[in-house]
C-alpha cells in the first residue's frame, strides 16, 4: 500500500529539476505562436471574471449582503482556485497525448509529465492569488494571518488535481472522448461547486442539497479560499470536512497510481 502511494511521488522527486524545466518550457511555449505570448494566460481569466461580475452583480444582482462584501470579492475568492483546478485537470489529462514523442522514449520517465502540466498551471495560479490579494486590499481588506492557509488550499488543489489526472491521462490514451466528457463535467461543476452564487443563502432551506453538494472536493477548497479571504476561519475548524477531503483524495491518488501503472506499458503502442 505504502509502495503504491509513494512510488510516483518518488519518481517526481528524483526528476524534480527536469520537471521544473519542462514546466517552465510548457508555460512559455503554450502561447509561443501568438504575438503577446504568455500575456494571454492572464487576460482570458480576467475577462471571464469581469463578465461574471457584470452578469451576476449588475444584471441578476446576486445578493451578498449576508456576508458583508461586494459580489466581485466573493466571486474572485472562489473562481481563482477553480481556474487552477480546471487548467490543471484539462492540461494534465492531455499530457501524454501532447508529449507523445517523450512517451515513446524507453529511457524517459513518463510519470512526471502530468506533474509538468499542473506546475505550469500553478504559475498562473500564483499570479491570480497575488491579484486577489491586491483586489481585496483595494477594497480595504488587507492581508492577515488567515491568508497563510491559501498555501494549504493550493496544495489541496495540486494533490487533488494530480490524483485525478493520473487516472484521466492514462484512460484518455485509449478513450479520447474522455477529454470532452471532462470539459462538460467542468462546465457543470462550476455551477454546482458553487462559485457564482451564495450557497448558504440560496440553500438555507435545503440543508440536504447543500450536504450533497459538499461531497464535491472542490466545494471544500473553494470554501477554504473564502474562509481565508472573507470568513476568517481556519481549515482545522472544519475537522470532519477536512478529514473527508483527504480520505477522498488519498483514495483517488492510490487508484490513479494503480491505473497509471497498469496501463503505462501500452502507452507507446497506442500513441
Backbone as numpy.savetxt, mean C-alpha at the origin, in Angstrom:
# Nx Ny Nz CAx CAy CAz Cx Cy Cz
8.24 -24.28 9.68 7.40 -23.07 9.68 8.27 -21.81 9.68
9.25 -21.76 10.62 10.13 -20.59 10.69 10.97 -20.46 9.43
11.38 -21.60 8.86 12.15 -21.57 7.63 11.34 -20.98 6.50
10.04 -21.31 6.46 9.15 -20.78 5.43 8.98 -19.28 5.56
8.87 -18.81 6.81 8.64 -17.39 7.05 9.87 -16.56 6.69
11.06 -17.05 7.05 12.26 -16.23 6.94 13.09 -16.48 5.69
12.73 -17.46 4.87 13.57 -17.77 3.71 13.62 -16.63 2.70
12.46 -16.12 2.31 12.45 -15.02 1.34 13.01 -13.73 1.92
12.64 -13.34 3.16 13.28 -12.15 3.74 14.80 -12.28 3.81
15.29 -13.49 4.06 16.74 -13.70 4.11 17.37 -13.47 2.75
16.69 -13.91 1.70 17.17 -13.68 0.33 17.24 -12.19 0.03
16.21 -11.48 0.46 16.16 -10.04 0.22 17.29 -9.33 0.97
17.52 -9.74 2.21 18.58 -9.11 3.01 19.96 -9.35 2.40
20.21 -10.57 1.92 21.50 -10.89 1.33 21.75 -10.09 0.05
20.67 -9.74 -0.62 20.78 -8.99 -1.88 20.30 -7.55 -1.72
20.42 -7.00 -0.50 19.84 -5.70 -0.20 20.41 -4.57 -1.06
21.70 -4.62 -1.37 22.29 -3.57 -2.20 21.75 -3.64 -3.62
21.62 -4.85 -4.13 21.06 -5.03 -5.47 19.60 -4.57 -5.50
18.86 -4.89 -4.44 17.45 -4.49 -4.37 17.31 -2.97 -4.42
18.11 -2.26 -3.63 18.04 -0.80 -3.63 18.45 -0.22 -4.97
19.46 -0.79 -5.58 19.90 -0.31 -6.90 18.81 -0.49 -7.94
18.18 -1.68 -7.94 17.11 -1.94 -8.89 15.89 -1.07 -8.62
15.60 -0.83 -7.33 14.44 0.00 -6.97 14.63 1.44 -7.45
15.82 1.99 -7.24 16.10 3.35 -7.72 16.02 3.42 -9.24
16.57 2.41 -9.90 16.52 2.39 -11.36 15.10 2.24 -11.87
14.30 1.40 -11.16 12.90 1.22 -11.55 12.13 2.52 -11.44
12.37 3.27 -10.37 11.68 4.53 -10.17 12.06 5.55 -11.24
13.33 5.58 -11.60 13.80 6.55 -12.59 13.31 6.22 -14.00
13.27 4.93 -14.32 12.93 4.52 -15.69 11.43 4.41 -15.93
10.64 4.46 -14.85 9.19 4.30 -15.02 8.62 5.37 -15.95
9.14 6.57 -15.87 8.66 7.67 -16.70 9.78 8.20 -17.61
10.73 7.32 -17.94 11.91 7.76 -18.71 11.54 8.30 -20.08
10.46 7.80 -20.66 10.10 8.24 -22.00 9.35 9.55 -22.06
8.95 10.09 -20.92 8.18 11.33 -20.90 9.10 12.53 -20.65
8.65 13.69 -21.07 9.48 14.89 -21.01 9.76 15.30 -19.56
8.76 15.20 -18.69 8.92 15.63 -17.30 9.39 14.51 -16.37
9.55 13.31 -16.90 10.13 12.21 -16.13 9.34 11.85 -14.87
10.07 11.70 -13.75 9.46 11.25 -12.49 8.48 12.27 -11.91
8.45 13.46 -12.49 7.50 14.49 -12.05 6.07 13.95 -12.07
5.77 13.11 -13.06 4.41 12.57 -13.19 4.05 11.61 -12.06
5.03 11.02 -11.43 4.76 10.10 -10.31 4.10 10.83 -9.16
4.32 12.15 -9.07 3.75 12.95 -7.97 2.53 13.75 -8.41
2.48 14.12 -9.68 1.39 14.95 -10.17 0.07 14.21 -10.19
0.08 12.98 -10.70 -1.17 12.24 -10.84 -1.90 12.03 -9.51
-1.21 11.58 -8.44 -1.92 11.45 -7.15 -2.44 12.78 -6.62
-1.68 13.87 -6.80 -2.12 15.17 -6.32 -3.39 15.62 -7.04
-3.43 15.41 -8.36 -4.62 15.75 -9.14 -5.81 14.92 -8.68
-5.57 13.63 -8.40 -6.65 12.77 -7.91 -7.19 13.28 -6.59
-6.31 13.68 -5.68 -6.73 14.22 -4.38 -7.58 15.48 -4.58
-7.15 16.36 -5.48 -7.88 17.60 -5.74 -9.27 17.32 -6.29
-9.38 16.34 -7.18 -10.69 15.98 -7.75 -11.61 15.44 -6.66
-11.10 14.50 -5.85 -11.92 13.94 -4.76 -12.33 15.03 -3.77
-11.39 15.92 -3.47 -11.71 17.00 -2.54 -12.83 17.87 -3.08
-12.78 18.22 -4.36 -13.80 19.09 -4.95 -15.16 18.39 -4.98
-15.16 17.12 -5.39 -16.43 16.39 -5.51 -17.10 16.21 -4.15
-16.32 15.80 -3.13 -16.92 15.43 -1.86 -16.97 16.58 -0.85
-16.16 17.59 -1.06 -16.19 18.72 -0.14 -17.05 19.86 -0.67
-17.05 20.05 -1.98 -17.82 21.13 -2.60 -19.12 20.61 -3.19
-19.03 19.48 -3.93 -20.20 18.93 -4.59 -21.17 18.25 -3.64
-20.75 17.09 -3.11 -21.61 16.33 -2.21 -21.52 16.80 -0.76
-20.52 17.64 -0.47 -20.34 18.23 0.86 -20.36 17.15 1.95
-19.35 16.30 1.91 -19.17 15.27 2.93 -18.97 15.95 4.29
-19.75 15.53 5.27 -19.74 16.17 6.59 -18.64 15.59 7.49
-17.68 16.44 7.88 -16.64 16.02 8.81 -16.68 16.86 10.09
-17.82 17.49 10.36 -17.94 18.31 11.57 -17.72 17.49 12.83
-18.12 16.21 12.77 -18.01 15.36 13.95 -16.57 15.09 14.37
-15.62 15.19 13.42 -14.22 14.96 13.78 -13.43 16.26 13.83
-14.08 17.36 13.53 -13.49 18.67 13.75 -12.37 19.10 12.83
-12.30 18.56 11.61 -11.28 18.99 10.66 -11.90 19.16 9.28
-11.29 19.97 8.41 -11.77 20.08 7.03 -11.68 18.73 6.32
-12.56 18.52 5.36 -12.61 17.23 4.68 -11.30 16.91 3.97
-10.63 17.91 3.43 -9.40 17.64 2.68 -8.34 16.99 3.57
-8.30 17.35 4.85 -7.33 16.74 5.76 -7.71 15.29 6.06
-8.99 15.05 6.25 -9.47 13.69 6.48 -9.18 12.82 5.26
-9.41 13.38 4.07 -9.21 12.64 2.82 -7.75 12.28 2.62
-6.87 13.26 2.75 -5.45 13.05 2.48 -4.85 12.02 3.43
-5.22 12.08 4.71 -4.67 11.14 5.70 -5.03 9.70 5.35
-6.16 9.49 4.69 -6.57 8.14 4.33 -6.10 7.69 2.96
-6.01 8.63 2.03 -5.71 8.24 0.65 -4.21 8.04 0.41
-3.36 8.68 1.22 -1.91 8.53 1.05 -1.46 7.07 1.26
-1.86 6.38 2.33 -1.47 4.96 2.44 -2.12 4.10 1.37
-3.33 4.50 0.93 -3.99 3.72 -0.12 -3.22 3.81 -1.44
-2.72 5.00 -1.77 -1.90 5.16 -2.98 -0.68 4.24 -2.92
-0.05 4.18 -1.75 1.12 3.32 -1.59 0.74 1.85 -1.80
-0.33 1.43 -1.16 -0.78 0.04 -1.28 -1.13 -0.28 -2.73
-1.85 0.61 -3.38 -2.28 0.39 -4.76 -1.08 0.29 -5.70
-0.15 1.22 -5.58 1.04 1.23 -6.43 1.89 -0.01 -6.18
2.05 -0.38 -4.91 2.87 -1.53 -4.56 2.24 -2.83 -5.06
0.93 -2.97 -4.90 0.25 -4.20 -5.30 0.25 -4.38 -6.81
-0.08 -3.33 -7.54 -0.12 -3.41 -9.01 1.29 -3.62 -9.56
2.25 -2.81 -9.08 3.61 -2.95 -9.57 4.23 -4.29 -9.21
4.02 -4.72 -7.96 4.59 -5.99 -7.52 3.99 -7.18 -8.24
2.70 -7.11 -8.54 2.04 -8.20 -9.25 2.66 -8.43 -10.62
3.05 -7.35 -11.28 3.61 -7.45 -12.63 5.13 -7.49 -12.65
5.76 -7.65 -11.48 7.22 -7.59 -11.39 7.89 -8.67 -12.25
7.41 -9.90 -12.16 8.05 -10.99 -12.91 7.82 -10.84 -14.41
6.65 -10.31 -14.78 6.37 -10.09 -16.19 7.26 -8.97 -16.75
7.42 -7.93 -15.97 8.22 -6.79 -16.42 9.70 -7.12 -16.49
10.18 -7.90 -15.53 11.60 -8.27 -15.49 11.79 -9.72 -15.94
11.04 -10.12 -16.96 11.10 -11.52 -17.41 12.49 -11.91 -17.90
13.27 -10.94 -18.39 14.62 -11.26 -18.86 15.54 -11.65 -17.69
15.23 -11.16 -16.48 16.00 -11.57 -15.30 15.51 -12.91 -14.76
14.21 -13.16 -14.91 13.64 -14.43 -14.44 14.28 -15.60 -15.17
14.63 -15.40 -16.43 15.20 -16.47 -17.25 16.67 -16.73 -16.97
17.30 -15.84 -16.17 18.69 -16.04 -15.81 18.78 -16.98 -14.61
19.48 -18.06 -14.77 19.54 -19.09 -13.73 20.17 -18.56 -12.45
21.18 -17.69 -12.58 21.93 -17.23 -11.41 21.24 -16.09 -10.66
20.18 -15.52 -11.21 19.54 -14.37 -10.57 18.49 -14.83 -9.57
18.49 -14.22 -8.39 17.52 -14.57 -7.35 16.24 -13.76 -7.57
15.25 -14.36 -8.20 14.04 -13.63 -8.61 13.13 -13.26 -7.44
13.40 -13.79 -6.26 12.54 -13.48 -5.11 12.65 -12.02 -4.69
13.69 -11.31 -5.17 13.87 -9.91 -4.79 13.06 -8.97 -5.68
12.58 -9.44 -6.83 11.91 -8.56 -7.79 10.63 -7.92 -7.24
9.76 -8.66 -6.55 8.57 -8.00 -5.98 8.93 -6.91 -4.97
10.01 -7.12 -4.22 10.44 -6.13 -3.24 10.91 -4.86 -3.93
11.55 -5.02 -5.07 12.03 -3.87 -5.85 10.88 -2.93 -6.20
9.77 -3.50 -6.65 8.61 -2.67 -7.04 7.99 -1.98 -5.84
7.97 -2.65 -4.69 7.37 -2.06 -3.50 8.25 -0.92 -2.97
9.56 -1.11 -2.99 10.46 -0.03 -2.56 10.36 1.15 -3.51
10.20 0.88 -4.80 10.01 1.95 -5.78 8.76 2.77 -5.43
7.69 2.07 -5.04 6.45 2.76 -4.63 6.66 3.51 -3.32
7.57 3.01 -2.48 7.84 3.64 -1.19 8.47 5.03 -1.36
9.23 5.24 -2.42 9.83 6.55 -2.68 8.74 7.61 -2.83
7.71 7.28 -3.60 6.61 8.22 -3.81 5.83 8.41 -2.51
5.66 7.33 -1.77 4.93 7.41 -0.51 5.62 8.35 0.47
6.95 8.29 0.53 7.68 9.19 1.40 7.42 10.65 1.07
7.35 10.95 -0.22 7.05 12.32 -0.64 5.67 12.74 -0.15
4.69 11.87 -0.27 3.32 12.24 0.09 3.11 12.29 1.60
3.89 11.55 2.36 3.83 11.70 3.82 4.30 13.09 4.20
5.40 13.54 3.59 5.91 14.89 3.84 4.89 15.93 3.38
4.29 15.68 2.22 3.25 16.58 1.69 2.09 16.71 2.67
1.68 15.57 3.26 0.56 15.58 4.21 0.93 16.34 5.47
2.14 16.14 5.96 2.59 16.86 7.16 2.58 18.37 6.93
3.06 18.79 5.75 3.07 20.22 5.41 1.65 20.75 5.30
0.76 19.98 4.68 -0.63 20.39 4.52 -1.31 20.57 5.87
-1.07 19.64 6.79 -1.65 19.75 8.13 -1.08 20.97 8.86
0.22 21.23 8.68 0.84 22.39 9.31 0.23 23.68 8.76
-0.11 23.69 7.48 -0.74 24.86 6.86 -2.08 25.17 7.52
-2.75 24.11 7.99 -4.04 24.28 8.68 -3.85 24.43 10.19
-2.62 24.63 10.64 -2.37 24.86 12.06 -2.23 23.60 12.89
-2.05 22.45 12.24 -1.89 21.19 12.96 -0.45 20.71 12.77
0.38 20.97 13.76 1.80 20.73 13.64 2.18 19.34 14.17
3.31 18.81 13.71 3.73 17.46 14.11 3.85 17.30 15.62
3.51 16.11 16.09 3.67 15.76 17.50 4.18 14.33 17.59
4.20 13.79 18.82 4.73 12.44 19.00 3.91 11.37 18.29
2.63 11.63 18.07 1.78 10.64 17.40 2.23 10.39 15.96
2.90 11.37 15.37 3.36 11.23 13.99 4.39 10.12 13.84
5.04 9.74 14.95 6.05 8.69 14.88 5.46 7.36 14.41
4.17 7.13 14.70 3.59 5.86 14.32 3.24 5.79 12.83
3.46 6.89 12.10 3.34 6.83 10.64 4.36 5.83 10.10
5.53 5.79 10.72 6.55 4.81 10.33 6.04 3.39 10.56
5.38 3.17 11.71 4.83 1.84 12.00 3.80 1.44 10.96
2.87 2.34 10.64 1.83 2.00 9.68 2.38 1.88 8.26
3.46 2.60 7.94 4.11 2.43 6.64 4.71 1.03 6.54
5.28 0.55 7.64 5.81 -0.82 7.67 4.67 -1.82 7.49
3.52 -1.51 8.11 2.34 -2.38 7.95 1.95 -2.50 6.49
1.89 -1.37 5.78 1.52 -1.40 4.36 2.56 -2.19 3.57
3.83 -1.95 3.88 4.91 -2.62 3.16 4.79 -4.14 3.28
4.65 -4.62 4.52 4.62 -6.07 4.74 3.34 -6.69 4.20
2.21 -6.00 4.38 0.95 -6.50 3.82 1.04 -6.60 2.31
1.55 -5.55 1.67 1.69 -5.55 0.21 2.60 -6.67 -0.25
3.73 -6.84 0.45 4.67 -7.90 0.08 4.04 -9.28 0.22
3.26 -9.46 1.27 2.59 -10.75 1.49 1.65 -11.08 0.34
0.87 -10.09 -0.09 -0.08 -10.31 -1.18 0.61 -10.42 -2.53
1.69 -9.65 -2.70 2.39 -9.62 -3.98 3.09 -10.94 -4.27
3.64 -11.60 -3.25 4.28 -12.88 -3.49 3.27 -13.91 -4.02
2.02 -13.75 -3.64 0.97 -14.63 -4.18 0.62 -14.21 -5.59
0.30 -12.92 -5.76 -0.21 -12.44 -7.04 0.82 -12.49 -8.17
2.09 -12.17 -7.87 3.10 -12.16 -8.94 3.40 -13.57 -9.43
3.24 -14.57 -8.54 3.46 -15.95 -8.94 2.30 -16.48 -9.78
1.09 -16.12 -9.38 -0.10 -16.62 -10.07 -0.30 -15.94 -11.42
0.02 -14.63 -11.50 -0.25 -13.88 -12.73 0.58 -14.38 -13.90
1.69 -15.04 -13.63 2.52 -15.61 -14.69 1.72 -16.64 -15.48
0.85 -17.36 -14.78 0.06 -18.41 -15.42 -1.37 -17.96 -15.73
-1.82 -16.92 -15.04 -3.20 -16.44 -15.21 -3.16 -14.92 -15.35
-2.94 -14.43 -16.57 -2.71 -13.01 -16.81 -3.92 -12.14 -16.47
-5.10 -12.73 -16.46 -6.31 -11.96 -16.14 -6.32 -11.47 -14.70
-5.44 -12.01 -13.87 -5.42 -11.61 -12.46 -5.15 -10.11 -12.31
-4.36 -9.55 -13.23 -4.08 -8.11 -13.17 -5.35 -7.29 -13.26
-6.25 -7.68 -14.16 -7.52 -6.96 -14.31 -8.42 -7.17 -13.09
-8.39 -8.37 -12.53 -9.19 -8.65 -11.33 -8.70 -7.79 -10.17
-7.39 -7.64 -10.03 -6.83 -6.82 -8.95 -7.21 -5.36 -9.15
-7.16 -4.87 -10.39 -7.54 -3.48 -10.66 -8.99 -3.22 -10.28
-9.87 -4.17 -10.59 -11.28 -4.02 -10.22 -11.42 -4.06 -8.70
-10.69 -4.98 -8.06 -10.74 -5.08 -6.61 -10.28 -3.80 -5.93
-9.27 -3.15 -6.49 -8.80 -1.88 -5.93 -9.83 -0.77 -6.11
-10.53 -0.77 -7.24 -11.57 0.23 -7.46 -12.69 0.09 -6.45
-13.04 -1.15 -6.12 -14.07 -1.39 -5.11 -13.53 -1.12 -3.72
-12.30 -1.55 -3.48 -11.71 -1.44 -2.16 -11.55 -0.02 -1.67
-11.28 0.93 -2.58 -11.10 2.31 -2.17 -12.38 2.88 -1.56
-13.54 2.32 -1.93 -14.81 2.79 -1.37 -15.20 2.03 -0.11
-14.76 0.79 0.00 -15.12 -0.01 1.16 -14.15 0.16 2.32
-13.04 0.86 2.12 -12.02 0.89 3.17 -12.43 1.59 4.46
-13.09 2.73 4.54 -13.42 3.72 3.52 -12.39 4.86 3.53
-12.36 5.59 2.43 -11.44 6.71 2.31 -12.18 8.01 2.02
-13.16 7.94 1.15 -13.88 9.15 0.73 -15.09 9.48 1.60
-15.38 8.66 2.59 -16.53 8.95 3.45 -16.17 8.57 4.89
-16.91 9.17 5.82 -16.62 8.99 7.25 -17.45 7.82 7.78
-16.78 6.71 8.04 -17.48 5.49 8.44 -18.18 5.65 9.78
-17.53 6.30 10.73 -18.12 6.43 12.07 -19.43 7.19 12.04
-19.55 8.11 11.09 -20.79 8.88 10.96 -21.82 8.13 10.12
-21.38 7.63 8.97 -22.31 6.98 8.03 -22.84 5.66 8.57
-22.03 4.95 9.37 -22.41 3.61 9.82 -22.70 3.55 11.32
-22.98 4.69 11.92 -23.22 4.68 13.37 -24.44 3.86 13.76
-25.41 3.71 12.82 -26.59 2.89 13.08 -26.44 1.47 12.53
-25.26 1.17 11.96 -25.03 -0.15 11.38 -23.68 -0.70 11.86
-23.55 -0.97 13.14 -22.27 -1.43 13.70 -21.79 -2.75 13.10
-22.72 -3.64 12.71 -22.33 -4.93 12.14 -21.62 -4.73 10.80
-22.16 -3.84 9.98 -21.53 -3.57 8.68 -20.13 -3.00 8.88
-20.00 -2.12 9.85 -18.68 -1.53 10.12 -17.70 -2.59 10.58
-18.16 -3.53 11.42 -17.28 -4.61 11.86 -16.82 -5.48 10.69
-17.74 -5.71 9.75 -17.39 -6.50 8.57 -16.35 -5.78 7.72
-16.54 -4.47 7.53 -15.60 -3.68 6.75 -14.22 -3.65 7.40
-14.19 -3.71 8.72 -12.92 -3.66 9.44 -12.10 -4.93 9.27
-12.69 -5.97 8.69 -11.92 -7.17 8.38 -10.92 -6.92 7.26
-11.15 -5.85 6.49 -10.22 -5.43 5.46 -8.97 -4.87 6.15
-7.79 -5.47 5.97 -6.60 -5.00 6.68 -6.21 -3.56 6.35
-6.59 -3.08 5.16 -6.29 -1.70 4.82 -7.14 -0.73 5.62
-8.28 -1.17 6.12 -9.11 -0.34 7.00 -8.31 -0.01 8.26
-7.61 -1.02 8.77 -6.78 -0.82 9.96 -5.69 0.21 9.70
-5.04 0.11 8.55 -3.93 1.00 8.22 -4.41 2.43 7.98
-5.48 2.57 7.20 -6.03 3.91 6.93 -6.49 4.57 8.22
-7.14 3.79 9.07 -7.57 4.33 10.38 -6.36 4.72 11.20
-5.27 3.95 11.07 -4.05 4.25 11.81 -3.41 5.56 11.39
-3.38 5.83 10.10 -2.86 7.11 9.63 -3.71 8.25 10.17
-5.00 8.06 10.19 -5.89 9.11 10.71 -5.76 9.22 12.22
-5.46 8.11 12.89 -5.19 8.18 14.33 -3.96 9.06 14.60
-2.95 8.92 13.73 -1.71 9.70 13.91 -1.92 11.17 13.60
-2.64 11.45 12.52 -2.80 12.84 12.07 -3.95 13.56 12.76
-5.04 12.86 13.05 -6.27 13.52 13.49 -6.69 13.13 14.90
-6.93 11.84 15.12 -7.55 11.38 16.36 -6.58 11.43 17.55
-5.29 11.27 17.26 -4.25 11.25 18.30 -4.45 10.04 19.23
-4.30 8.88 18.62 -4.44 7.62 19.37 -3.33 6.68 18.92
-2.72 5.97 19.86 -1.64 5.05 19.56 -2.18 3.71 19.05
-1.37 3.03 18.25 -1.81 1.76 17.68 -2.04 0.71 18.76
-1.30 0.77 19.87 -1.47 -0.24 20.92 -2.73 0.00 21.75
-3.44 1.08 21.46 -4.74 1.30 22.10 -5.83 0.52 21.38
-5.47 -0.13 20.28 -6.39 -1.02 19.55 -5.77 -2.44 19.55
-5.62 -3.06 20.70 -4.85 -4.32 20.78 -5.45 -5.47 19.96
-6.76 -5.65 20.03 -7.37 -6.77 19.30 -7.31 -6.56 17.79
-7.54 -5.33 17.36 -7.48 -5.02 15.93 -6.06 -5.17 15.41
-5.10 -4.72 16.20 -3.69 -4.87 15.83 -3.29 -6.33 15.75
-3.75 -7.12 16.72 -3.47 -8.55 16.71 -4.07 -9.21 15.48
-5.32 -8.87 15.14 -5.97 -9.43 13.95 -5.18 -9.09 12.70
-4.75 -7.82 12.57 -4.02 -7.41 11.38 -2.75 -8.23 11.19
-1.98 -8.39 12.27 -0.71 -9.10 12.12 -0.90 -10.60 11.94
-1.93 -11.16 12.51 -2.23 -12.57 12.25 -2.63 -12.77 10.79
-3.47 -11.88 10.27 -3.89 -11.94 8.87 -2.67 -11.82 7.95
-1.81 -10.85 8.25 -0.64 -10.59 7.42 0.34 -11.75 7.48
0.53 -12.33 8.67 1.44 -13.47 8.82 0.96 -14.67 8.02
-0.35 -14.93 8.07 -0.91 -16.05 7.29 -0.70 -15.81 5.80
-0.99 -14.59 5.34 -0.79 -14.25 3.93 0.67 -14.38 3.54
1.57 -13.96 4.43 2.99 -14.01 4.12 3.48 -15.46 4.00
3.06 -16.30 4.91 3.44 -17.72 4.85 2.87 -18.39 3.60
1.62 -18.08 3.30 0.99 -18.66 2.11 1.67 -18.14 0.85
2.01 -16.84 0.82 2.69 -16.26 -0.32 4.05 -16.88 -0.54
4.80 -17.11 0.55 6.09 -17.81 0.47 5.92 -19.18 -0.16
4.93 -19.91 0.31 4.69 -21.27 -0.16 4.33 -21.29 -1.64
3.40 -20.41 -2.04 2.98 -20.34 -3.45 4.14 -19.97 -4.35
4.90 -18.95 -3.94 6.02 -18.49 -4.76 7.05 -19.60 -4.95
7.38 -20.31 -3.87 8.39 -21.37 -3.94 7.91 -22.55 -4.79
6.61 -22.85 -4.71 6.08 -23.98 -5.47 6.05 -23.69 -6.97
5.82 -22.45 -7.34 5.64 -22.11 -8.75 6.90 -21.58 -9.43
7.91 -21.14 -8.66 9.05 -20.46 -9.25 9.83 -21.31 -10.26
9.83 -22.63 -10.09 10.58 -23.49 -11.01 9.97 -23.50 -12.41
8.72 -23.02 -12.52 8.04 -23.00 -13.83 8.05 -21.63 -14.50
8.50 -20.60 -13.77 8.41 -19.23 -14.29 9.15 -19.08 -15.63
10.40 -19.55 -15.67 11.22 -19.38 -16.87 10.60 -20.07 -18.08
9.95 -21.20 -17.86 9.33 -21.92 -18.98 8.14 -21.17 -19.55
7.36 -20.54 -18.67 6.15 -19.84 -19.11 6.49 -18.48 -19.71
7.45 -17.78 -19.10 7.82 -16.45 -19.57 8.73 -16.51 -20.79
